Amino acid sequence: MWRVMKEALVIHPKLSVYAGAEYLCLYACKILQTLGYHVNLLSDSFDPEKAEKLYSMGEVLSRCTHIQLPEPTIAFPRKLLALKGLVYTIKLARFANSLRKRDFAIVLSTQSSIFCFPGKRLYHFVYELTDLFRYPMPLVRGAPQVGGPAKKAYFAILRIIYECLASVPRPSWYYVTGQQVLTGLSKLGRTNSSFFYPPSRVFKDGLPKKNRILQACRIAPEKRLELMFETARQMPNYEFYLVGKNLPAQKQSHPGYAELLLSKLPHNVSYFDSLVSDRPELLEESKVYFHTGLEKGILLILMEAMSAGCILVVPEKGVAGEVVRASGVGFQYNTLSEAVERLKTAIEGDAPWSASQISERAQQLGPVGFEKMIERLAG
């Protein structure tokens, strides 16, 4: 007798971003497949070869059935862009209504989306409050509105149209990656929410450590790399590595920023135009991971650095400080002088944790806990 597989739906409208949330999406697909589910993946792109290159998840993605996210109509002239948004809103509403008719046992929206599934278990993953019900467009109540009065009024009209044509999502539960985001959801009345640690790729921790300070990130203003450079100037006898990419989206939103920043590279900072997954030895051989951004949500690189046995030195504010406080390993700073002091302590061997102890803690917080969480949801 043939066994009918249970159907799961994973929604990730912007899979083409290929950052931390996209790894989480694919990891969730992997767990569901292991549990015996056939996974349907709703996304804008479907590229197993790229998933394999970036995350070693090509086989996982190839075993999913792809549901193509509707794309906006491209042919509208510039002066009719407002009409283009209206047409796309109607298209999304019709798509949402067809989607809800399908029989899914569980739905994970690994980006907080606009799609509704009455009577089904629906779980939303939220990394920033600005992500709430935002993908692929902010068309339901509760989605934070951005822009000036005219733009807000325009989206209010689109929201009314969408909600007249399609139902709005009512998640069974929200999962967030930062305590500040969790507090923000509670203030919005969404108390059916809880904190979780995202899964991360595991790096080797057995390589000999070099007295090197590393940061890996995209080259963007929110990463505050100017602080890294100034810290390096205050520590001229120490070696710093910056591993990162100037992604197309960043070039479009901040033209010229990366070129100007990298033109001011201190003499003791080496820049590698690469993803850390393509040059894992740079992370695995570094003794210290130095973070400068103040993000409120998902930072897989911190867990990855810990898995490689790196000592974290991070801002006290933001999710990076939350990771250090929760794990009990690493140092926090508030000012430039504190960053210099903490880095020197970490690099000169006075830290109370061995590389293997740091790596073990990362395993406990990251992949293992995430797997157990998905198993509970799917059970």
C-alpha atoms as one frame of an Amber mdcrd trajectory, in Angstrom:
protein
   0.000   0.000   0.000   1.345   3.414  -0.963   1.788   5.855   1.878   0.437
   9.335   1.174   2.969  11.955   2.236   1.783  14.888   4.296   2.006  18.213
   2.509   3.836  21.196   4.011   4.100  24.713   2.627   7.102  26.938   3.260
   6.635  30.561   2.170   9.707  32.652   1.449   8.820  35.277  -1.185  12.324
  36.791  -1.485  14.478  33.678  -1.608  16.719  35.427  -4.146  18.202  37.597
  -1.376  20.443  34.653  -0.311  21.245  35.804   3.224  20.649  34.420   6.722
  16.868  34.110   6.503  17.206  32.143   3.271  19.439  29.592   4.984  16.809
  29.295   7.730  14.147  28.673   5.074  16.114  25.864   3.449  17.019  24.353
   6.801  13.327  24.271   7.750  12.600  22.503   4.447  15.299  19.958   5.266
  13.821  19.186   8.688  10.285  18.824   7.297  11.542  16.432   4.626  13.301
  14.379   7.284  10.006  14.203   9.188   8.255  12.712   6.157   6.640  15.805
   4.661   6.571  16.691   1.002   7.571  20.360   0.986   6.080  22.940  -1.351
   8.160  26.114  -1.483   6.569  29.423  -2.449   9.281  31.820  -3.581  10.446
  34.182  -6.296  13.368  31.971  -7.357  14.237  28.288  -7.384  17.900  27.545
  -8.052  19.221  24.300  -6.502  22.678  24.902  -7.966  23.008  28.236  -6.190
  21.546  26.800  -2.979  24.227  24.130  -3.096  27.015  26.645  -3.713  25.949
  29.024  -0.970  24.486  26.710   1.672  25.160  23.070   0.623  21.365  22.751
   0.339  20.962  21.988  -3.355  19.510  18.523  -2.803  17.062  19.839  -0.217
  15.775  22.466  -2.619  15.572  20.071  -5.564  13.268  17.790  -3.534  10.790
  20.633  -2.995   7.937  21.449  -5.352   8.274  25.069  -6.391   5.268  27.389
  -6.339   6.164  30.510  -8.277   5.386  33.808  -6.597   3.414  36.033  -9.001
   5.550  38.778 -10.479   4.460  42.359 -11.176   3.506  43.247 -14.732   6.591
  44.786 -16.295   5.119  46.534 -19.338   3.624  49.592 -17.599   5.186  52.979
 -18.511   6.771  54.935 -15.676   3.912  57.435 -15.387   1.507  54.545 -14.715
   3.457  52.883 -11.887   0.557  53.475  -9.503  -1.674  51.439 -11.820   0.992
  48.735 -11.929   0.759  48.412  -8.126  -3.029  48.119  -8.344  -2.865  45.363
 -10.972  -0.278  43.491  -8.913  -2.422  43.766  -5.785  -5.374  42.160  -7.591
  -3.094  39.441  -8.976  -1.753  38.681  -5.482  -5.279  38.516  -4.033  -6.372
  36.004  -6.667  -3.230  33.965  -6.097  -3.789  34.029  -2.311  -7.325  32.717
  -2.745  -6.169  29.851  -4.967  -3.366  28.996  -2.536  -5.629  28.691   0.495
  -7.706  26.025  -1.259  -4.805  23.579  -1.217  -4.509  21.037   1.576  -1.390
  21.766   3.617  -0.938  20.155   7.030   1.405  22.930   8.188   2.476  26.309
   6.803   5.733  28.043   7.732   6.140  31.592   6.506   9.878  32.005   6.972
   9.372  35.597   5.857   6.272  37.171   7.369   3.950  37.170   4.348   0.436
  38.327   3.437  -1.096  34.891   2.740  -3.930  33.445   4.817  -4.791  29.794
   5.591  -7.967  29.541   7.714  -8.050  26.433   9.886  -4.403  25.594   9.199
  -1.383  25.811  11.465   0.407  28.957  10.280   3.715  30.115  11.787   5.446
  33.384  10.944   9.161  34.047  11.386   9.893  37.721  12.041  13.390  39.229
  12.112  12.524  42.933  12.355   9.220  44.632  13.142   9.401  46.204   9.683
   9.147  42.666   8.226   5.691  42.051   9.656   3.212  41.063   6.884   5.486
  42.790   4.392   6.200  40.151   1.745   5.707  40.390  -1.161   3.999  43.757
  -0.489   2.660  45.382   2.720  -1.013  44.842   1.884  -2.595  43.891   5.220
  -3.262  45.680   8.470  -0.369  45.408  10.905   2.328  45.820   8.289   4.448
  48.865   9.199   3.970  51.661   6.692   6.964  53.593   5.372   7.394  56.673
   3.221   5.657  60.020   3.092   1.934  60.786   3.355   1.274  60.172  -0.348
   2.927  56.739  -0.331   1.152  55.737   2.874  -2.197  56.824   1.419  -1.504
  54.864  -1.762  -0.737  51.673   0.139  -3.774  52.225   2.374  -5.932  52.102
  -0.773  -4.162  48.967  -1.976  -4.629  47.417   1.459  -8.388  48.038   1.364
  -8.611  46.465  -2.106  -6.563  43.426  -1.088  -8.525  42.821   2.099 -11.795
  43.044   0.146 -10.578  40.391  -2.283  -8.582  38.074   0.024  -8.412  37.143
   3.693  -5.593  38.408   5.910  -3.198  36.081   7.772  -3.794  35.157  11.393
  -0.667  33.251  12.453  -0.932  30.604  15.151   2.423  31.823  16.482   5.256
  34.226  15.729   8.918  33.276  16.136  11.489  36.037  16.447  15.290  36.124
  16.617  15.744  39.124  18.931  14.388  40.138  22.324  13.771  43.705  21.123
  11.584  42.391  18.305   9.750  40.145  20.770   9.060  43.134  23.025   7.848
  45.138  20.028   5.408  42.404  19.001   4.040  42.228  22.529   3.435  45.993
  22.497   1.476  45.511  19.266  -0.734  43.002  21.085   0.766  39.964  19.364
   1.565  38.057  22.525   1.422  34.694  20.718   5.143  35.041  20.023   8.400
  33.659  21.356  12.152  33.908  20.893  14.258  31.306  19.085  17.830  30.865
  17.920  18.143  30.394  14.151  20.112  27.497  12.675  23.574  28.216  11.342
  26.169  26.518   9.239  28.794  24.718  11.285  32.455  25.544  10.726  35.548
  23.690  11.937  36.951  24.599  15.348  40.073  22.412  15.306  42.331  24.572
  13.140  45.222  26.419  14.863  44.096  29.922  15.721  45.927  32.996  14.477
  45.962  36.294  16.370  43.586  37.770  13.862  40.377  39.821  14.208  37.751
  39.169  11.535  34.349  40.483  10.468  32.236  38.996   7.651  29.266  40.939
   6.274  27.836  42.704   3.261  29.305  46.135   2.615  26.437  48.339   3.774
  26.048  51.422   6.018  24.050  49.564   8.689  27.068  47.335   9.352  28.980
  50.377  10.714  32.259  49.256   9.203  33.618  52.751   9.800  33.792  51.729
  13.470  35.792  48.637  12.554  38.243  50.768  10.578  38.631  53.306  13.378
  39.187  50.503  15.877  41.874  49.049  13.606  43.601  52.436  13.475  43.671
  52.423  17.276  45.319  48.981  17.169  48.000  49.347  14.450  49.948  46.263
  15.547  46.983  43.901  15.232  45.757  42.145  12.076  42.153  42.677  10.920
  40.308  40.863   8.122  37.097  42.048   6.456  35.310  39.393   4.374  32.354
  40.722   2.415  30.523  41.420  -0.814  29.117  44.576  -2.338  25.831  42.999
  -3.381  23.765  44.367  -6.308  20.965  45.455  -3.971  23.445  47.493  -1.942
  24.920  49.070  -5.067  21.444  50.188  -6.049  20.365  51.508  -2.641  23.740
  53.018  -1.680  25.617  53.765  -4.907  29.293  54.441  -4.393  29.257  53.653
  -0.675  31.432  50.528  -0.807  33.985  52.121  -3.122  34.351  55.172  -0.879
  34.556  53.071   2.291  37.162  50.671   0.925  39.265  53.552  -0.391  39.891
  54.396   3.276  41.030  50.900   4.271  43.537  51.085   7.180  46.934  49.526
   6.527  46.284  46.660   8.968  42.883  45.688   7.491  42.854  43.143   4.651
  39.703  43.040   2.529  38.510  39.824   0.855  35.791  40.239  -1.777  34.152
  36.928  -0.954  31.440  35.117   0.940  32.736  33.516   4.117  31.311  30.202
   2.896  33.734  30.385  -0.057  36.693  31.103   2.227  35.843  29.222   5.450
  39.490  28.996   6.498  39.552  32.765   7.056  36.938  32.371   9.786  38.201
  29.061  11.140  41.751  30.330  11.616  40.742  33.648  13.233  40.833  33.935
  16.989  38.342  36.807  17.347  35.121  37.742  15.574  34.473  41.503  15.826
  30.941  42.739  15.099  29.982  46.408  14.721  26.348  46.430  13.497  23.345
  47.099  15.742  20.872  44.740  14.068  17.761  43.690  16.010  17.205  40.354
  14.287  18.812  37.293  12.708  22.632  37.189  12.662  23.690  33.712  11.595
  27.300  34.801  11.227  27.627  35.124  15.016  26.613  31.503  15.525  28.855
  30.462  12.654  31.804  32.307  14.171  31.140  30.608  17.500  30.980  27.215
  15.786  34.468  27.943  14.443  35.655  28.621  17.996  35.994  32.393  17.587
  35.685  34.711  20.595  32.909  37.224  19.955  33.433  40.931  20.605  30.136
  42.697  19.882  28.083  45.819  20.709  26.068  45.497  23.904  23.032  46.918
  22.088  21.252  44.954  19.381  20.861  41.230  18.855  24.636  40.622  18.904
  24.749  41.522  22.592  21.769  39.232  23.210  23.680  36.311  21.670  26.698
  36.888  23.917  24.576  37.229  27.045  22.578  34.099  26.234  25.590  31.981
  25.327  27.744  33.158  28.214  30.795  33.477  25.953  32.263  36.616  24.405
  32.716  40.282  25.238  30.481  43.345  24.807  31.318  47.015  24.310  29.562
  50.362  24.050  32.329  52.761  22.991  35.347  52.718  20.715  37.729  52.615
  23.666  35.816  49.672  25.164  35.973  47.845  21.828  39.760  48.289  21.739
  40.084  47.059  25.308  37.872  43.984  24.760  39.650  43.053  21.527  43.038
  43.192  23.190  41.791  41.002  26.034  40.414  38.461  23.562  43.420  38.380
  21.259  46.090  38.254  23.959  44.833  35.041  25.494  43.074  36.185  28.669
  39.629  34.914  27.606  38.187  32.207  29.922  36.835  30.001  27.099  38.593
  27.560  24.809  37.726  27.328  21.112  36.095  23.927  21.645  33.930  25.264
  24.498  32.724  28.139  22.315  31.969  25.772  19.425  29.988  23.406  21.642
  27.866  26.272  22.958  27.052  27.365  19.410  25.777  23.877  18.593  23.469
  23.901  21.610  21.960  27.287  20.741  21.686  26.962  16.969  20.878  23.912
  14.829  19.882  21.518  17.627  17.365  23.872  19.209  15.903  24.868  15.837
  15.437  21.250  14.782  13.578  20.447  17.992  11.346  23.488  17.530  10.336
  22.516  13.966   9.738  18.925  15.088   7.333  20.180  17.776   5.451  22.330
  15.251   5.172  19.522  12.735   4.293  16.823  15.262
